[in-house]
């Protein structure tokens, strides 16, 4: 299934488990994440959640190889986005319990959106982040712009989206995108220590505090994702997206025309 869910005591662990692809998300993995995050929201045994990736990466984004084979039209693309990435990001965001991302290696594209949707981020010194969408002729999805703008302000968020550059672990910490930075072999120990502490806290109070944070700055994530679902399907139909995907598969620089 490529996503594993385990529960030990009051802590659940969701592991993206496709290490040979740096945990690139397939449609099957998105569906599993939808189901798991929805289940964890109402599982009274679970009082804290860790989200991480197997192997040397957190998540390298969407599976671009499969993306090239999809037929794109505006209505179908909107439905795919709403039923895929948006559904599991909403479900992750809605969990009224502390959620910790434990990140090593690349957290790219939708992979970074997953980390941003978590409440706290523990990163190893190998972690690196990028809004890589520009390289395949797309705009960010998974609520990335919503999350980044709230955390960084518009000017800094635009710089990261427009350049698609990598943010290394130390810079991510300095920007406030990462809460804890540890050596690679200490990543899970730190995440588990933090999860155990939060699992012993008053879960209902923390859950309602999360709702207050969500309401502190508008618009809501749901309103934002509705706009996003109209933007991304149009970009999937552009010549630049076709060129970006082809260049990625052929391992060459893309030649964009702006169309």
C-alpha positions in Angstrom: 0.0 0.0 0.0 3.1 2.2 0.5 1.8 4.0 3.6 2.0 2.3 7.0 0.0 3.2 10.1 1.0 2.0 13.5 -0.3 2.9 17.0 1.9 2.4 20.1 0.3 3.6 23.3 -1.2 7.0 22.6 1.0 7.8 19.7 0.2 7.0 16.0 2.8 6.9 13.3 2.1 7.4 9.6 5.0 6.4 7.4 5.2 7.1 3.7 6.9 3.8 2.6 8.1 4.0 -0.9 11.8 4.7 -0.3 12.9 3.6 -3.8 11.0 6.7 -5.1 11.9 8.9 -2.2 8.3 8.4 -1.1 6.8 10.1 -4.2 3.0 10.1 -3.8 1.0 7.8 -6.0 -2.8 8.0 -6.2 -3.0 4.9 -4.0 -0.9 6.6 -1.3 -3.1 9.7 -1.4 -6.1 7.5 -0.8 -4.4 5.7 2.1 -3.5 9.1 3.6 -7.1 10.2 3.3 -8.4 7.2 5.1 -5.7 7.2 7.8 -5.9 10.9 8.7 -9.7 10.7 8.8 -9.5 7.6 11.1 -7.0 9.2 13.4 -9.1 12.3 14.0 -11.7 10.1 15.8 -9.6 7.4 17.4 -9.7 8.2 21.1 -6.7 5.9 21.8 -4.5 8.3 19.8 -3.5 11.6 21.4 -0.5 12.6 19.2 0.5 11.7 15.6 3.9 11.5 13.9 4.1 11.7 10.1 7.4 10.7 8.5 9.0 9.0 5.4 10.9 5.7 5.1 14.5 5.7 4.0 16.5 8.8 3.2 13.6 11.2 2.2 10.4 12.5 3.6 8.5 12.9 0.3 9.8 14.0 -3.1 6.4 15.2 -4.2 3.8 13.8 -6.6 4.8 10.9 -8.9 5.6 12.9 -12.0 6.0 9.7 -14.1 2.3 8.9 -13.6 1.3 12.5 -14.0 2.4 12.5 -17.6 0.0 9.7 -18.4 -3.1 11.4 -17.1 -5.7 12.9 -19.4 -6.3 16.5 -18.3 -9.5 18.6 -18.6 -10.7 21.4 -16.4 -13.6 19.6 -14.7 -11.8 16.2 -14.3 -8.6 17.9 -13.1 -10.6 19.9 -10.5 -12.3 16.7 -9.2 -9.0 14.8 -9.1 -7.4 17.5 -7.1 -10.3 17.9 -4.7 -10.6 14.1 -4.2 -6.9 13.4 -4.0 -4.4 15.9 -2.5 -7.0 18.3 -1.1 -8.9 15.5 0.8 -5.9 14.2 2.7 -4.5 17.7 3.4 -7.9 18.7 4.8 -8.1 15.5 6.9 -4.5 16.1 8.2 -5.3 19.7 9.0 -8.5 18.8 10.8 -7.0 16.4 13.3 -7.7 17.9 16.7 -4.6 16.5 18.2 -0.9 17.5 17.9 0.7 16.3 14.6 4.5 16.2 14.2 6.3 15.9 10.9 9.7 14.1 11.2 11.6 15.2 8.1 14.9 13.8 6.7 16.1 14.4 3.2 13.8 16.1 0.6 10.4 17.4 1.4 9.4 18.7 -2.0 6.2 19.9 -3.6 3.2 18.2 -2.1 5.7 16.6 0.3 6.4 20.0 1.8 2.7 20.7 1.9 2.3 17.7 4.2 5.0 18.9 6.5 3.5 22.4 6.5 0.1 21.0 7.4 1.5 19.4 10.6 1.6 21.4 13.8 5.3 21.0 14.5 8.3 20.0 12.4 11.3 18.0 13.6 14.0 18.0 10.9 17.3 16.2 10.6 20.3 18.2 9.2 19.8 16.4 5.9 16.3 17.9 5.4 15.8 20.2 2.4 12.6 21.8 1.2 11.4 23.2 -2.1 8.3 24.5 -3.8 9.5 22.8 -7.0 6.3 23.3 -9.0 7.8 26.0 -11.3 10.1 23.3 -12.7 7.2 21.4 -14.2 5.1 24.5 -15.2 2.6 24.3 -12.3 1.6 26.4 -9.2 1.9 25.0 -5.7 -0.9 22.8 -4.5 -1.8 21.1 -1.2 -2.4 24.5 0.4 1.3 25.3 0.2 0.9 29.0 -0.5 -1.8 29.3 2.2 0.6 27.7 4.8 3.7 29.5 3.7 2.1 33.0 3.6 0.7 32.5 7.1 4.2 31.4 8.4 6.5 33.7 6.5 4.5 36.6 5.1 3.7 37.2 1.4 7.1 38.6 0.2 9.2 35.7 1.6 6.6 33.1 0.5 6.6 34.5 -3.1 10.4 34.3 -3.2 10.3 30.6 -2.3 7.5 29.8 -4.8 8.9 31.9 -7.7 12.5 30.7 -7.4 11.7 27.0 -6.6 15.0 27.0 -4.7 15.9 24.5 -2.0 15.8 25.7 1.6 18.3 23.7 3.6 17.7 22.6 7.1 19.6 25.4 8.9 17.8 28.1 6.9 14.4 26.4 7.5 15.1 26.6 11.2 16.0 30.2 11.1 12.9 31.0 9.1 10.7 29.3 11.6 9.6 26.6 9.1 11.2 23.9 11.4 10.8 23.8 15.2 13.7 21.4 16.1 16.8 20.5 14.2 18.7 17.3 15.1 21.3 14.9 13.8 20.0 12.4 11.3 20.3 9.4 13.7 18.3 11.3 16.4 15.4 12.3 14.3 12.8 9.7 15.3 14.0 9.7 18.9 13.3 13.5 19.1 9.9 13.1 17.3 8.9 10.3 19.6 10.0 12.2 22.7 7.9 15.2 21.7 4.9 13.1 20.7 5.0 11.3 24.1 5.0 14.7 25.9 2.1 16.0 23.8 0.2 12.7 24.2 0.3 13.3 28.0 -1.2 16.8 27.6 -4.9 17.8 27.7 -5.8 16.6 24.2 -9.2 18.4 24.0 -7.7 21.7 25.1 -4.9 21.4 22.5 -7.4 20.4 19.8 -9.5 23.5 20.5 -6.3 25.7 20.5 -5.6 24.4 17.0 -9.1 25.5 15.9 -8.3 29.0 17.3 -5.1 29.1 15.4 -6.9 28.1 12.2 -9.4 30.9 12.7 -6.8 33.5 13.6 -6.1 34.5 10.0 -8.4 34.3 7.1 -9.4 33.0 4.6 -10.0 29.4 5.8 -8.0 26.6 4.3 -11.2 25.3 2.7 -11.9 28.6 1.0 -8.3 28.7 -0.3 -8.4 25.1 -1.6 -11.5 25.9 -3.6 -9.6 28.6 -5.5 -6.6 26.3 -5.9 -8.8 23.6 -7.4 -9.6 26.0 -10.2 -6.1 27.1 -10.9 -4.1 23.8 -11.0 -6.3 22.0 -13.6 -5.8 24.9 -16.0 -2.1 24.7 -15.7 -2.1 20.9 -16.4 -3.4 21.8 -19.8 -0.6 24.2 -20.7 2.3 23.6 -23.1 4.7 24.6 -20.3 3.4 21.8 -18.0 3.8 19.2 -20.8 7.4 20.5 -21.4 8.2 20.5 -17.7 7.0 16.9 -17.2 8.8 15.8 -20.4 12.0 17.4 -19.3 11.8 15.9 -15.8 11.4 12.4 -17.3 14.2 12.9 -19.8 16.4 14.5 -17.1 17.1 17.7 -19.1 16.5 21.4 -18.4 13.0 22.5 -19.5 12.5 25.0 -22.3 9.4 27.0 -21.3 7.6 29.3 -23.7 5.2 30.9 -21.2 2.1 29.2 -22.8 
